[in-house]
Amino acid sequence: MHRRMAHGCGRLSACASRISSTTELRWRALVFACLVFGSLMIATGEHESTQAATNWYVLYVYSGLLILTAQMSDTATAFFLGRGDSVWTQLRYILLGSAAPRRDEALVEPLARGEVGFWTLMPSAFITWIFAKSIQNAAVLGGYFGVLGGVGYAGWYTSFASAAAVGYVLRTRHGFTSLPRAVERCYGPWASGCFSLALLFRLWNEVWSNASVVASFYGEVHSTNWWIAVALSTAVPATYVVMGGMRASLVSDQLQALLGVTMLFSILGLIGDDMPGGLGEVWSFSPPGGWLDGGGTLLGAALIQGLTSYPFHDPVLTDRAFLSRPRTMLAAFFVGGAIAATFIILFSAVGIYGCYVAGAVKNGAPVDVARSLSSAAFTFINLVMMTSSLSTLDSTFTSCAKLCALELFGWLRLEKDARPAGKRGPLAPADASVTSAHIALGRASILSLALAGALNLLADTEALSATTVSGTMVMGLGPPVLLLLAWRFGAPDGSVSGWRQAPLAFLFSFVPGIVFGALYSVATAKRYFTDEDGAAASEYRYEALRESLIDRLAMGTGPYSLLLGMNVIGHCTCFGGCAVGFAVHALVWKLPRTVGEPTVEDPKTGERRPRPGHKQGGDAEEAEPAQAVGL
């Protein structure tokens, strides 16, 4: 007996010793103390109802657990690429004394991508694209168009296939480590700058649109409770991503993907119980007078954007195309994309159910539908919104850190920059020039984006516009990015002659896209007000402009006919502009020829291997430094 007690005490002492040796102990202890204190504050405070208290508990405890279990990253590969030990590895070390978690950069497997496997990347890709605004929009569109509304919105999820194809080719055929590096190589620094600004615009949109959806469950717009929810739903993912970067995001995504799917089926079960014919009646239900016309028109616009341009302005998706081994990435993207699209279609049942309750076509906003169900359903829908919002925002912040610290500040030469004198441009996370200063810059950019996104909510906004407007505004990214798939790069020894750098091919596509997007944004801008009966109302600010554009450009039927028309005409214009710009550089303004990367990735293993005409270990940009010349 004494021997067993001594053995047990010895194991506890060893666990305590290993816990005290971890660098995160003090931080986790502080977070745990704050979590306990905050829970007591909520329990002793005054609330409008029991449901309101439950909502705050859910938000607070869920947020606290995400921060408490967040991975800590102190190396560039962990912070920007997500490599490192899992929570389970750390638990095995603490409880069983197995191999200690790795801290030294030199201990990280040089191949690099094996640690971000299918079961890490797939749920991360899936849940990061189940935006809070996306499932809100799916429910709203379900309330207008029935299941066709959900299918229409799922059309944007063809972006997974486009992003996977581009990432696979850039890695296995051209050897690039990120999309921005490929854009800079082929189109020059001005194109790289425009591309980075478009990505920042997208990331900024994600912050305010997702935070506002979660806040709608906690109070009226711009009320005190609403602002508190905005602050929490923005600050929480910013906090744990500042701690762990991409590694913290990937680990938390696994938990949030499982929770999101579980809550979805719980919600569908509750809806099915309330329908006379069960859940199957949701998909066959039609309100008096039928659904609105135009669901097919929305699907057409979504497919055009999803297949040709939409994914390339979202670094949350394209960054993940460079994490795992190429074939693993393809499988993760196709499976994750299919699950995400199915999730969106199924969630449109919330909006359809809202129409069933109202007996007419109506806005199927989840917060309104949730109030017509039980308190449990309200909590489940709130959890789905919270899960999707936090998972999207943590990925948004990791992409912002990489974009700002490596791809924008890569143009500056910071201390300990190991690149040859005068060499500038986007950095890869594994470059020797990436130091702790870049991690610090990444963390500062996360906090800046969180603040800028939240402050935008001082203005009237609409979550759906974050998809339709931003997707239309960046249609010009599609042609030059898709051209990269066929791009011909030269070799330093002259054995292969590459295409010339073509900044005008990018700009002649990008600028018209911005013009079309800005025109659509102005034409669909709304003014929100309270009508004579005290009800919320809205109207188009520039109705005459909108009607004029509809008369000239609209295609299809319904409220999204202008969106489809402007995307068809706009994409044709952008593809034509890209072709003209490329021809100018091929025939008239002949800039230096582009030289490819010295190595490419093996599709199966991810190992780097030399390409023909390149010496292993050579540097493509050193071979022809003039290739950075241009617009």
LUMVEX-265920 format. One record per residue (C-alpha): x, y, z; residue in three letters. Coordinates in steps of 0.05 Angstrom, whole numbers, padded with zeros to 5 digits, always signed. Layout:
XYZALA;...
This chain:
+00000+00000+00000MET;+00055+00048+00020HIS;+00093+00029-00043ARG;+00032+00045-00087ARG;+00022+00112-00052MET;+00095+00129-00060ALA;+00091+00110-00134HIS;+00029+00153-00143GLY;+00060+00212-00107CYS;+00122+00203-00150GLY;+00082+00206-00214ARG;+00044+00268-00191LEU;+00110+00301-00172SER;+00138+00285-00241ALA;+00076+00313-00275CYS;+00081+00376-00234ALA;+00154+00383-00251SER;+00140+00375-00326ARG;+00083+00425-00322ILE;+00127+00476-00287SER;+00180+00468-00341SER;+00132+00488-00397THR;+00138+00559-00422THR;+00063+00568-00424GLU;+00049+00551-00351LEU;+00044+00622-00325ARG;+00003+00644-00384TRP;-00046+00587-00380ARG;-00053+00595-00304ALA;-00070+00669-00314LEU;-00121+00653-00367VAL;-00153+00599-00324PHE;-00158+00648-00265ALA;-00191+00700-00311CYS;-00239+00647-00337LEU;-00261+00628-00267VAL;-00268+00701-00246PHE;-00308+00720-00308GLY;-00355+00661-00299SER;-00370+00683-00228LEU;-00383+00755-00253MET;-00433+00729-00304ILE;-00467+00684-00252ALA;-00476+00742-00203THR;-00495+00795-00254GLY;-00564+00817-00276GLU;-00591+00792-00343HIS;-00655+00804-00383GLU;-00670+00729-00382SER;-00642+00661-00368THR;-00629+00653-00443GLN;-00588+00718-00443ALA;-00545+00692-00386ALA;-00536+00626-00422THR;-00513+00662-00485ASN;-00459+00700-00447TRP;-00437+00637-00412TYR;-00430+00601-00479VAL;-00390+00658-00510LEU;-00346+00669-00450TYR;-00330+00596-00432VAL;-00320+00575-00505TYR;-00274+00634-00517SER;-00235+00620-00453GLY;-00225+00547-00471LEU;-00198+00566-00540LEU;-00147+00613-00508ILE;-00130+00564-00452LEU;-00114+00507-00501THR;-00081+00550-00554ALA;-00013+00529-00580GLN;+00046+00575-00566MET;+00092+00588-00625SER;+00162+00618-00621ASP;+00191+00596-00688THR;+00175+00621-00758ALA;+00155+00552-00784THR;+00106+00543-00727ALA;+00078+00614-00730PHE;+00071+00620-00805PHE;+00066+00548-00830LEU;+00033+00513-00771GLY;+00086+00460-00760ARG;+00096+00435-00690GLY;+00072+00389-00636ASP;-00002+00378-00623SER;-00040+00386-00558VAL;-00038+00310-00551TRP;+00038+00308-00556THR;+00042+00359-00501GLN;-00008+00321-00458LEU;+00030+00256-00467ARG;+00094+00292-00446TYR;+00061+00321-00383ILE;+00022+00258-00362LEU;+00067+00202-00387LEU;+00135+00233-00394GLY;+00141+00217-00468SER;+00187+00257-00514ALA;+00187+00330-00496ALA;+00154+00380-00545PRO;+00204+00409-00594ARG;+00225+00481-00586ARG;+00288+00486-00627ASP;+00278+00506-00700GLU;+00333+00458-00719ALA;+00292+00400-00692LEU;+00234+00413-00738VAL;+00232+00364-00796GLU;+00264+00400-00855PRO;+00215+00370-00905LEU;+00166+00409-00874ALA;+00097+00393-00892ARG;+00088+00323-00866GLY;+00066+00349-00799GLU;+00005+00384-00829VAL;-00030+00322-00853GLY;-00098+00308-00883PHE;-00135+00304-00817TRP;-00107+00371-00796THR;-00114+00408-00862LEU;-00182+00381-00884MET;-00223+00403-00824PRO;-00185+00469-00822SER;-00199+00485-00895ALA;-00272+00464-00886PHE;-00288+00503-00822ILE;-00249+00566-00841THR;-00295+00574-00901TRP;-00358+00563-00861ILE;-00359+00637-00845PHE;-00411+00664-00797ALA;-00433+00710-00852LYS;-00436+00651-00900SER;-00484+00609-00858ILE;-00524+00673-00844GLN;-00528+00685-00918ASN;-00547+00613-00932ALA;-00605+00618-00884ALA;-00627+00685-00911VAL;-00624+00659-00983LEU;-00661+00596-00961GLY;-00717+00642-00937GLY;-00721+00675-01005TYR;-00707+00618-01055PHE;-00716+00554-01016GLY;-00663+00500-01022VAL;-00641+00533-01087LEU;-00617+00592-01045GLY;-00570+00546-01006GLY;-00547+00513-01070VAL;-00535+00581-01101GLY;-00492+00604-01044TYR;-00455+00538-01045ALA;-00433+00556-01116GLY;-00378+00599-01086TRP;-00349+00536-01055TYR;-00323+00514-01123THR;-00267+00560-01101SER;-00236+00500-01066PHE;-00223+00465-01133ALA;-00194+00528-01165SER;-00148+00544-01106ALA;-00125+00471-01102ALA;-00109+00468-01176ALA;-00069+00533-01175VAL;-00032+00514-01111GLY;-00015+00445-01138TYR;+00013+00471-01204VAL;+00052+00528-01172LEU;+00086+00479-01125ARG;+00098+00417-01167THR;+00110+00450-01235ARG;+00138+00519-01217HIS;+00166+00508-01147GLY;+00135+00569-01113PHE;+00122+00571-01038THR;+00064+00620-01041SER;+00017+00654-01091LEU;+00044+00725-01077PRO;+00115+00703-01094ARG;+00090+00676-01161ALA;+00053+00741-01176VAL;+00114+00782-01160GLU;+00159+00739-01204ARG;+00114+00741-01265CYS;+00082+00810-01260TYR;+00131+00853-01220GLY;+00129+00894-01156PRO;+00071+00940-01175TRP;+00027+00880-01189ALA;+00050+00848-01124SER;+00031+00911-01086GLY;-00039+00914-01117CYS;-00049+00840-01103PHE;-00029+00849-01030SER;-00077+00908-01022LEU;-00134+00866-01051ALA;-00119+00811-01001LEU;-00118+00860-00943LEU;-00186+00887-00966PHE;-00214+00816-00964ARG;-00185+00803-00894LEU;-00213+00868-00868TRP;-00282+00849-00895ASN;-00279+00783-00859GLU;-00268+00816-00791VAL;-00328+00862-00789TRP;-00376+00817-00827SER;-00365+00756-00781ASN;-00363+00795-00716ALA;-00429+00830-00732SER;-00465+00764-00744VAL;-00445+00737-00675VAL;-00463+00803-00642ALA;-00534+00799-00669SER;-00548+00744-00618PHE;-00531+00789-00560TYR;-00569+00854-00572GLY;-00595+00906-00620GLU;-00546+00936-00670VAL;-00499+00986-00636HIS;-00527+00971-00566SER;-00479+00962-00508THR;-00487+00886-00508ASN;-00478+00884-00583TRP;-00412+00922-00578TRP;-00388+00877-00522ILE;-00402+00816-00565ALA;-00366+00848-00624VAL;-00306+00863-00579ALA;-00303+00792-00551LEU;-00314+00755-00616SER;-00258+00796-00648THR;-00209+00799-00589ALA;-00212+00725-00572VAL;-00186+00696-00638PRO;-00137+00754-00643ALA;-00110+00735-00574THR;-00097+00661-00587TYR;-00070+00673-00657VAL;-00021+00725-00630VAL;+00001+00670-00583MET;+00008+00614-00633GLY;-00002+00638-00704GLY;-00019+00586-00757MET;-00006+00529-00708ARG;-00058+00555-00659ALA;-00107+00565-00716SER;-00099+00494-00744LEU;-00106+00461-00676VAL;-00168+00501-00656SER;-00200+00488-00724ASP;-00203+00413-00711GLN;-00244+00424-00648LEU;-00288+00476-00681GLN;-00301+00433-00743ALA;-00326+00376-00700LEU;-00369+00422-00658LEU;-00398+00458-00719GLY;-00421+00393-00752VAL;-00450+00367-00686THR;-00490+00431-00675MET;-00515+00432-00747LEU;-00546+00362-00741PHE;-00574+00381-00673SER;-00609+00441-00704ILE;-00635+00400-00763LEU;-00663+00349-00713GLY;-00700+00403-00675LEU;-00728+00432-00740ILE;-00749+00363-00763GLY;-00786+00351-00697ASP;-00826+00415-00707ASP;-00846+00399-00779MET;-00908+00355-00788PRO;-00874+00313-00840GLY;-00806+00312-00807GLY;-00741+00340-00835LEU;-00758+00315-00905GLY;-00815+00365-00909GLU;-00765+00422-00903VAL;-00737+00407-00972TRP;-00805+00398-01005SER;-00839+00458-00970PHE;-00862+00516-01013SER;-00895+00579-00984PRO;-00960+00606-01012PRO;-00944+00638-01079GLY;-00879+00600-01085GLY;-00807+00621-01076TRP;-00777+00684-01106LEU;-00749+00680-01177ASP;-00674+00685-01186GLY;-00642+00628-01147GLY;-00611+00602-01211GLY;-00585+00671-01228THR;-00549+00674-01161LEU;-00519+00605-01174LEU;-00493+00628-01241GLY;-00458+00688-01211ALA;-00429+00646-01155ALA;-00401+00594-01203LEU;-00368+00647-01247ILE;-00334+00678-01187GLN;-00317+00613-01152GLY;-00285+00580-01212LEU;-00247+00641-01240THR;-00230+00694-01188SER;-00261+00690-01119TYR;-00212+00643-01085PRO;-00151+00683-01105PHE;-00168+00743-01063HIS;-00176+00701-01001ASP;-00108+00684-00969PRO;-00144+00643-00916VAL;-00156+00591-00971LEU;-00094+00600-01015THR;-00045+00599-00956ASP;-00071+00530-00937ARG;-00057+00505-01007ALA;+00018+00509-00989PHE;+00017+00474-00921LEU;+00012+00399-00933SER;+00045+00355-00985ARG;+00015+00371-01054PRO;-00027+00308-01062ARG;-00050+00311-00989THR;-00070+00383-01001MET;-00111+00364-01062LEU;-00149+00310-01024ALA;-00160+00356-00964ALA;-00186+00412-01008PHE;-00234+00370-01049PHE;-00262+00333-00988VAL;-00263+00395-00945GLY;-00296+00436-01000GLY;-00350+00383-01011ALA;-00365+00381-00936ILE;-00367+00457-00932ALA;-00415+00463-00992ALA;-00460+00409-00961THR;-00459+00445-00895PHE;-00482+00509-00929ILE;-00539+00475-00966ILE;-00563+00440-00903LEU;-00561+00504-00862PHE;-00608+00537-00913SER;-00661+00494-00878ALA;-00661+00546-00822VAL;-00686+00599-00870GLY;-00737+00551-00901ILE;-00763+00535-00832TYR;-00770+00610-00819GLY;-00816+00614-00880CYS;-00856+00554-00855TYR;-00868+00589-00788VAL;-00886+00655-00821ALA;-00927+00623-00876GLY;-00894+00667-00928ALA;-00827+00683-00961VAL;-00785+00722-00911LYS;-00714+00739-00890ASN;-00691+00675-00856GLY;-00639+00708-00811ALA;-00616+00654-00761PRO;-00624+00700-00700VAL;-00698+00710-00718ASP;-00711+00637-00733VAL;-00676+00616-00669ALA;-00725+00656-00628ARG;-00783+00617-00657SER;-00752+00551-00634LEU;-00735+00527-00564SER;-00681+00557-00519SER;-00638+00497-00535ALA;-00643+00511-00609ALA;-00625+00584-00597PHE;-00562+00561-00560THR;-00544+00511-00615PHE;-00552+00563-00670ILE;-00512+00613-00629ASN;-00457+00560-00621LEU;-00455+00547-00696VAL;-00449+00622-00709MET;-00396+00629-00655MET;-00356+00569-00680THR;-00357+00592-00752SER;-00340+00664-00734SER;-00281+00648-00688LEU;-00252+00595-00735SER;-00257+00644-00794THR;-00227+00702-00755LEU;-00168+00663-00728ASP;-00151+00641-00799SER;-00161+00713-00823THR;-00112+00738-00771PHE;-00059+00685-00788THR;-00064+00704-00862SER;-00058+00777-00844CYS;+00006+00762-00803ALA;+00038+00725-00862LYS;+00015+00777-00914LEU;+00041+00837-00875CYS;+00103+00808-00842ALA;+00130+00767-00900LEU;+00099+00791-00964GLU;+00095+00866-00952LEU;+00152+00876-00903PHE;+00193+00828-00944GLY;+00207+00888-00988TRP;+00245+00918-00930LEU;+00313+00893-00907ARG;+00307+00882-00833LEU;+00364+00865-00785GLU;+00395+00796-00799LYS;+00369+00795-00870ASP;+00409+00740-00903ALA;+00390+00756-00975ARG;+00443+00782-01024PRO;+00453+00858-01023ALA;+00397+00895-01059GLY;+00351+00835-01063LYS;+00280+00849-01039ARG;+00211+00819-01046GLY;+00162+00771-01011PRO;+00194+00722-00963LEU;+00178+00649-00953ALA;+00165+00627-00880PRO;+00225+00579-00882ALA;+00274+00631-00911ASP;+00336+00643-00869ALA;+00320+00718-00870SER;+00256+00707-00829VAL;+00270+00724-00757THR;+00234+00739-00692SER;+00225+00810-00718ALA;+00178+00784-00772HIS;+00138+00745-00720ILE;+00132+00810-00680ALA;+00109+00847-00742LEU;+00058+00792-00755GLY;+00030+00799-00685ARG;+00025+00874-00691ALA;-00012+00868-00757SER;-00062+00820-00725ILE;-00080+00871-00671LEU;-00084+00927-00722SER;-00132+00888-00768LEU;-00176+00869-00708ALA;-00183+00942-00689LEU;-00194+00967-00760ALA;-00247+00913-00774GLY;-00286+00926-00710ALA;-00286+01002-00721LEU;-00318+00993-00789ASN;-00381+00971-00753LEU;-00392+01043-00733LEU;-00422+01048-00803ALA;-00483+01012-00831ASP;-00461+00946-00862THR;-00492+00884-00891GLU;-00459+00816-00886ALA;-00479+00792-00955LEU;-00443+00852-00987SER;-00377+00825-00959ALA;-00385+00767-01009THR;-00420+00797-01069THR;-00384+00864-01070VAL;-00314+00840-01053SER;-00320+00781-01100GLY;-00342+00827-01157THR;-00289+00879-01142MET;-00231+00830-01148VAL;-00255+00793-01210MET;-00192+00820-01244GLY;-00148+00774-01203LEU;-00173+00713-01239GLY;-00142+00720-01308PRO;-00070+00734-01287PRO;-00071+00681-01233VAL;-00100+00628-01281LEU;-00047+00649-01332LEU;+00005+00626-01282LEU;-00018+00554-01294LEU;+00009+00557-01365ALA;+00068+00605-01352TRP;+00134+00586-01383ARG;+00195+00599-01341PHE;+00266+00601-01366GLY;+00330+00569-01338ALA;+00393+00607-01317PRO;+00435+00568-01366ASP;+00392+00591-01424GLY;+00371+00521-01443SER;+00298+00543-01435VAL;+00272+00612-01454SER;+00218+00639-01408GLY;+00161+00687-01420TRP;+00174+00760-01407ARG;+00151+00793-01342GLN;+00084+00824-01358ALA;+00059+00876-01306PRO;+00008+00903-01356LEU;-00024+00834-01361ALA;-00040+00840-01287PHE;-00059+00914-01286LEU;-00102+00912-01349PHE;-00143+00858-01315SER;-00141+00883-01243PHE;-00161+00955-01255VAL;-00224+00940-01297PRO;-00245+00891-01243GLY;-00239+00945-01190ILE;-00281+00992-01234VAL;-00336+00940-01244PHE;-00335+00923-01170GLY;-00337+00995-01147ALA;-00395+01010-01195LEU;-00434+00950-01167TYR;-00419+00971-01096SER;-00445+01041-01107VAL;-00507+01017-01146ALA;-00527+00969-01090THR;-00509+01013-01030ALA;-00568+01019-00982LYS;-00591+01070-00932ARG;-00621+01043-00867TYR;-00674+01081-00828PHE;-00736+01074-00784THR;-00803+01081-00819ASP;-00865+01117-00793GLU;-00888+01054-00756ASP;-00821+01049-00720GLY;-00798+00989-00760ALA;-00729+00981-00790ALA;-00728+00996-00865ALA;-00678+01007-00921SER;-00674+01035-00991GLU;-00622+01040-01046TYR;-00582+01104-01041ARG;-00573+01111-01116TYR;-00636+01080-01145GLU;-00630+01116-01212ALA;-00560+01089-01223LEU;-00582+01019-01203ARG;-00642+01019-01250GLU;-00598+01045-01307SER;-00548+00989-01297LEU;-00602+00937-01293ILE;-00632+00961-01359ASP;-00564+00955-01393ARG;-00526+00898-01360LEU;-00574+00852-01323ALA;-00578+00779-01341MET;-00626+00727-01313GLY;-00683+00742-01266THR;-00692+00764-01194GLY;-00653+00810-01148PRO;-00585+00783-01170TYR;-00593+00795-01244SER;-00547+00855-01240LEU;-00494+00815-01202LEU;-00495+00761-01257LEU;-00493+00811-01314GLY;-00435+00851-01285MET;-00396+00788-01271ASN;-00405+00760-01341VAL;-00387+00825-01375ILE;-00334+00843-01324GLY;-00298+00777-01327HIS;-00297+00779-01404CYS;-00267+00849-01400THR;-00214+00827-01350CYS;-00194+00766-01391PHE;-00188+00810-01452GLY;-00147+00862-01415GLY;-00100+00808-01389CYS;-00089+00782-01460ALA;-00075+00852-01487VAL;-00026+00868-01431GLY;+00011+00802-01442PHE;+00015+00816-01517ALA;+00043+00886-01505VAL;+00102+00857-01465HIS;+00112+00800-01514ALA;+00114+00845-01576LEU;+00127+00917-01557VAL;+00151+00932-01486TRP;+00199+00874-01477LYS;+00218+00866-01404LEU;+00268+00813-01381PRO;+00248+00741-01386ARG;+00226+00705-01323THR;+00269+00651-01292VAL;+00237+00595-01252GLY;+00252+00569-01183GLU;+00312+00522-01180PRO;+00272+00466-01148THR;+00200+00440-01150VAL;+00161+00396-01102GLU;+00150+00322-01110ASP;+00074+00314-01112PRO;+00073+00255-01065LYS;+00128+00269-01014THR;+00135+00344-01019GLY;+00211+00338-01024GLU;+00246+00392-01065ARG;+00280+00366-01128ARG;+00320+00404-01181PRO;+00286+00422-01245ARG;+00321+00414-01312PRO;+00370+00469-01328GLY;+00379+00490-01255HIS;+00435+00471-01209LYS;+00410+00446-01142GLN;+00417+00500-01090GLY;+00419+00555-01143GLY;+00377+00618-01138ASP;+00332+00636-01196ALA;+00330+00709-01179GLU;+00406+00714-01170GLU;+00414+00684-01239ALA;+00375+00742-01270GLU;+00368+00800-01221PRO;+00338+00844-01275ALA;+00273+00804-01274GLN;+00246+00848-01219ALA;+00246+00907-01267VAL;+00179+00933-01289GLY;+00117+00968-01266LEU;
